[in-house]
Amino acid sequence: MTTILKAKYLIPNPDNCIENGAVAVKGAKIYHVGTFDEIKTLADIDKIIDLGNAVILPGLINIHTHLDLTNLHNRIKPTSNFTHWVFQILGARIRWKEEDYMSSIEKGIKLCVESGTTTVADIANTGYSFSVLKKSPLRKVVYKEVIDLNPDHAKDVLKKTQSELSTIIPDDLLSIGLSPHAPYSVSRELYQAIAQFAVETDTPVCTHIAETRDEIEFLAKGTGSLPAFLKQIRAMPDNWQPPGLTPIQYLNETGILGNRPLLIHCNYVTDEEISLIKSSGASVAFCPMSHRFFGHTNHPVQKLLDAGINVGLGTDSLASNDTLSILDEMKYLSLNNSIPPNILLTMATINGAKTLGLESKVGQIKAGFEADLCGVRLSDTHTENIYRQLLDTASKNIFTMVAGNICYQAQSG
């Protein structure tokens, strides 16, 4: 049987808008796309859902989340001191039990779905993320986080990680990846071991990189606030020596850049590093409002886009943001950046899909693609520009579908 979803507008891809648009969904797939007048003539129509003054979009894709931090919203003070932020996180979760982690992830999933996000790339600091997300309606890539700066531990850490991953069964909506956390928390040897394992098993990889100036100083000279912090938490090996490289150079040397990884943040990268990212085929996760939370200076997003690098959008966590909505991130950028609206939508859909290896399945409303869709109620602003209506502060997601299943539908009125 066929379900028809219709609205005042339909944007099947960022450069195309259909007035009085509709999409026919059969099972988990998109069957037909066009105007409602065309689609209503299809046979075997089971149901018609009319979203009214709204625009139907490809489901939004959030390429960087930490859903297990959702319950820390408003409990962590904004700070430009990264190590102070980490101490706040550690302190806030010191007495957390299993149910605290699970409720945090569940709340994060709910917020994503209600905001029109259909796919997330989440970092799993514990096993709870896999178990809770697997049962969720979201499409997801869950990256197992790996942390250990001691080079002598690399083989054992990888072996333990492999054992943990072997117990997780992927499915149509769940893919599994690895996330060596960052250069200040993962040894060169562990990066190298993960790079080799990922190539052999075709496992996607992401890593936090070039996030702070402290990280750059740590890699270049071994000085700054990070060594003291790592010694305080007893994570700094006695014989650790700085590689004397920039963050992206370091990833290139360890082999990780050869995995076409997802590079999270890239807040501080040089032109030479941008060239390295481009030649590697890596993608970048830009988290605009988390970037603001830490008081970082201008993100090189325009330089990355101009270089032809695939850049998608992430929210990071509610420990450094007020929202898990990619639509909110787009609205923020539309007010604070000169990136054209169609490019913002590309970053939130097509680029996100490409980042996660899902570009042949999601990111566009196209016959044969997965029926991952959202519907955004438009503002009543007096403009014919669909993007201005979409990115107006008053617009709101009212409908979310993943693989043909309705996950969220706002009550009318």
Residue pairs with C-beta under 8 A, 6 or more apart in sequence:
1 26
1 44
1 45
1 46
1 47
2 24
2 25
2 26
2 31
2 42
2 44
2 45
2 46
3 24
3 25
3 26
3 45
3 46
3 47
3 48
3 49
3 404
4 22
4 23
4 24
4 25
4 36
4 39
4 40
4 42
4 45
4 47
4 48
4 49
5 22
5 23
5 25
5 49
5 51
5 56
5 373
5 375
5 399
5 401
6 20
6 21
6 22
6 23
6 36
6 39
6 48
6 49
6 50
6 51
6 56
7 21
7 22
7 50
7 51
7 52
7 53
7 54
7 55
7 56
7 375
8 19
8 20
8 21
8 51
8 52
8 53
8 54
8 55
8 378
9 17
9 18
9 19
9 21
9 54
9 55
9 56
9 378
9 386
10 17
10 18
10 21
10 22
10 23
10 33
10 55
10 56
10 365
11 17
11 18
11 21
11 55
11 56
11 57
11 58
11 345
11 365
11 386
12 18
12 21
12 23
12 33
12 58
12 364
12 365
12 366
13 58
13 349
13 350
13 364
13 365
13 366
14 342
14 343
14 345
14 346
14 349
14 350
15 342
17 386
18 33
18 34
18 35
19 35
20 35
20 36
20 37
21 33
21 34
21 35
21 36
21 56
22 33
22 34
22 35
22 36
22 38
22 39
22 40
22 56
23 30
23 32
23 33
23 39
23 56
23 365
23 371
23 373
24 30
24 31
24 32
24 33
24 39
24 42
24 45
25 31
25 371
25 373
25 401
25 404
26 404
27 371
27 404
28 172
28 370
28 371
28 403
28 404
28 405
29 368
29 369
29 370
29 371
29 404
30 365
30 366
30 367
30 368
30 369
30 370
30 371
31 42
31 367
32 38
32 39
32 42
32 367
33 39
33 365
33 366
33 367
40 48
49 399
49 409
51 375
51 377
51 398
51 399
52 377
53 377
53 378
53 380
54 375
54 376
54 377
54 378
54 398
54 399
55 375
55 376
55 378
55 386
55 389
55 390
56 365
56 373
56 374
56 375
57 116
57 345
57 349
57 365
57 373
57 374
57 375
57 376
57 390
58 349
58 350
58 362
58 363
58 364
58 365
58 372
58 373
58 374
59 116
59 117
59 118
59 119
59 139
59 349
59 362
59 372
59 373
59 374
59 400
59 401
59 402
60 115
60 116
60 117
60 118
60 119
60 326
60 327
60 348
60 349
60 352
60 374
61 117
61 118
61 119
61 120
61 312
61 313
61 326
61 348
61 349
61 352
61 353
61 355
61 356
61 362
61 363
62 112
62 117
62 119
62 120
62 121
62 313
62 314
62 315
62 324
62 326
62 352
63 121
63 262
63 283
63 285
63 312
63 313
63 314
63 352
63 355
63 356
64 121
64 123
64 206
64 262
64 264
64 285
64 287
64 314
64 315
64 316
65 108
65 112
65 120
65 121
65 122
65 123
65 314
65 315
65 316
65 317
65 324
66 122
66 123
66 125
66 316
66 317
66 319
67 104
67 105
67 108
67 109
67 112
67 120
67 122
67 129
67 133
67 317
67 324
68 101
68 104
68 105
68 108
68 124
68 125
68 126
68 128
68 129
69 89
69 104
69 317
69 318
69 319
70 104
70 105
70 107
70 108
70 111
70 317
70 318
70 324
71 100
71 103
71 104
71 107
71 318
72 89
72 92
72 93
72 104
72 317
72 318
72 319
73 318
73 319
73 322
75 88
75 92
75 319
76 85
76 88
76 89
76 92
76 319
76 320
77 88
78 293
78 294
78 295
79 85
79 88
79 294
79 295
80 294
80 295
80 296
81 225
82 211
82 212
82 214
82 225
82 294
83 214
83 225
83 226
83 228
83 229
85 294
85 319
85 320
86 229
87 229
88 319
89 319
90 233
93 100
98 128
101 126
101 128
102 128
102 131
102 132
105 128
105 129
105 132
105 133
106 132
108 318
108 324
109 132
109 133
109 136
109 138
111 323
111 324
111 325
112 120
112 138
112 324
112 325
113 136
113 137
113 138
113 400
113 402
113 407
113 408
114 397
114 400
114 408
115 323
115 324
115 325
115 326
115 327
115 328
115 397
116 325
116 326
116 327
116 374
116 375
116 376
116 397
116 399
116 400
117 138
117 324
117 325
117 326
117 374
117 400
118 138
118 139
118 362
118 372
118 373
118 374
118 400
118 401
118 402
118 407
119 138
119 139
119 140
119 141
119 352
119 353
119 356
119 358
119 362
119 372
120 133
120 138
120 139
120 140
120 141
121 140
121 141
121 142
121 143
121 177
121 206
121 262
121 285
121 314
121 355
121 356
122 129
122 133
122 140
122 141
122 142
122 143
123 129
123 143
123 145
123 179
123 206
124 130
124 142
124 143
124 144
124 145
124 179
125 145
127 164
129 142
130 142
130 144
130 168
130 176
133 140
133 142
133 174
134 168
134 171
134 174
137 173
137 402
137 405
137 407
138 173
138 402
138 407
139 173
139 358
139 362
139 370
139 372
139 402
139 403
140 173
140 174
140 175
141 174
141 175
141 176
141 177
141 204
141 356
142 174
142 175
142 176
142 177
143 176
143 177
143 178
143 179
143 204
143 205
143 206
144 161
144 164
144 165
144 176
144 177
144 178
144 179
145 179
145 181
146 157
146 158
146 161
146 178
146 179
146 180
146 181
146 186
146 190
146 194
147 181
147 185
147 186
148 154
148 157
148 185
148 186
148 187
148 190
149 184
149 185
149 186
149 187
149 230
149 235
149 236
149 237
149 240
150 187
150 237
151 187
151 188
151 189
151 190
151 237
152 237
153 187
153 190
154 187
154 189
154 190
154 192
154 193
155 193
157 190
157 193
158 190
158 193
158 194
158 197
161 178
162 197
165 176
165 178
168 176
170 176
172 403
173 402
173 403
175 204
175 356
175 357
176 203
177 203
177 204
177 205
177 206
178 194
178 197
178 198
178 203
178 204
178 205
178 206
179 205
179 206
179 207
180 186
180 190
180 191
180 194
180 205
180 207
180 256
181 207
181 208
182 207
182 208
182 209
182 211
182 215
183 191
183 209
183 215
183 218
183 219
183 247
183 250
183 251
184 215
184 218
184 219
184 226
184 230
185 230
185 235
186 194
186 207
187 237
188 243
188 250
188 253
188 254
191 251
191 254
191 255
191 256
192 254
192 255
194 205
194 256
195 205
195 254
195 255
195 256
195 258
195 259
196 255
197 203
198 204
198 205
198 259
199 258
199 259
204 259
204 261
204 262
204 356
204 357
205 256
205 259
205 261
205 262
206 261
206 262
206 263
206 264
206 285
207 251
207 256
207 261
207 262
207 263
207 264
208 264
208 265
209 215
209 247
209 248
209 251
209 263
209 264
209 265
209 266
210 216
210 246
210 247
210 248
210 263
210 265
210 266
210 267
210 268
210 269
210 273
211 264
211 265
211 267
211 268
212 267
212 268
212 294
212 296
213 224
213 268
214 224
214 225
214 226
215 226
215 247
216 246
216 247
216 268
217 223
217 224
217 226
218 224
218 226
218 227
218 242
219 242
219 243
219 244
219 245
219 246
219 247
219 250
220 242
220 244
220 245
220 246
221 242
221 244
222 240
222 241
222 242
227 236
230 236
243 250
243 253
245 253
246 269
246 270
246 272
246 273
247 268
247 269
247 273
248 257
248 263
248 266
248 269
248 273
248 276
248 277
249 273
249 276
251 257
251 261
251 263
252 258
252 276
252 280
257 276
257 277
257 280
257 282
258 280
260 280
260 281
260 282
260 283
261 282
261 283
262 282
262 283
262 284
262 285
262 355
262 356
263 277
263 282
263 283
263 284
263 285
264 284
264 285
264 287
264 314
265 285
265 286
265 287
265 291
266 277
266 284
266 286
266 299
266 300
266 304
267 291
267 296
267 299
267 300
268 296
269 277
269 300
271 303
274 300
274 303
274 304
274 307
274 309
275 307
277 284
277 304
277 307
277 309
278 307
278 308
278 309
282 309
283 309
283 310
283 311
283 312
283 351
283 354
283 355
284 304
284 309
284 310
284 311
284 312
285 311
285 312
285 313
285 314
285 355
286 299
286 301
286 304
286 311
286 312
286 313
286 314
286 347
287 313
287 314
287 315
287 316
287 321
287 329
288 299
288 313
288 329
288 332
288 333
288 336
288 337
289 315
289 321
289 322
289 323
289 328
289 329
289 332
290 314
290 315
290 316
290 317
290 320
290 321
291 299
292 332
293 320
293 321
294 320
301 311
301 337
301 339
302 337
302 338
302 339
304 311
305 311
305 339
305 343
310 351
310 354
310 355
311 347
311 351
312 347
312 348
312 351
312 352
312 354
312 355
313 326
313 329
313 330
313 344
313 347
313 348
313 351
313 352
314 329
315 321
315 323
315 324
315 325
315 326
315 328
315 329
318 324
323 329
325 397
326 348
327 348
327 376
327 395
327 397
329 348
330 341
330 344
330 345
330 347
330 348
330 391
331 391
331 392
331 393
331 395
333 339
333 344
334 341
334 344
334 391
339 347
341 387
341 388
341 390
341 391
342 387
344 391
345 387
345 390
349 363
349 364
350 359
350 363
350 364
351 363
352 363
353 359
353 361
353 362
353 363
353 364
354 363
360 369
361 369
361 370
362 369
362 370
362 372
363 369
365 373
370 402
370 403
370 404
371 401
371 402
371 403
371 404
372 401
372 402
372 403
373 399
373 400
373 401
374 397
374 399
374 400
374 401
375 397
375 398
375 399
375 400
376 390
376 395
376 396
376 397
376 398
377 395
377 396
377 397
377 398
377 410
378 386
378 389
378 390
378 392
378 395
379 389
379 392
379 393
379 394
379 395
380 394
381 388
381 389
381 392
381 394
383 389
389 395
396 410
397 408
397 410
398 409
398 410
399 406
399 408
399 409
399 410
400 406
400 407
400 408
400 409
401 407
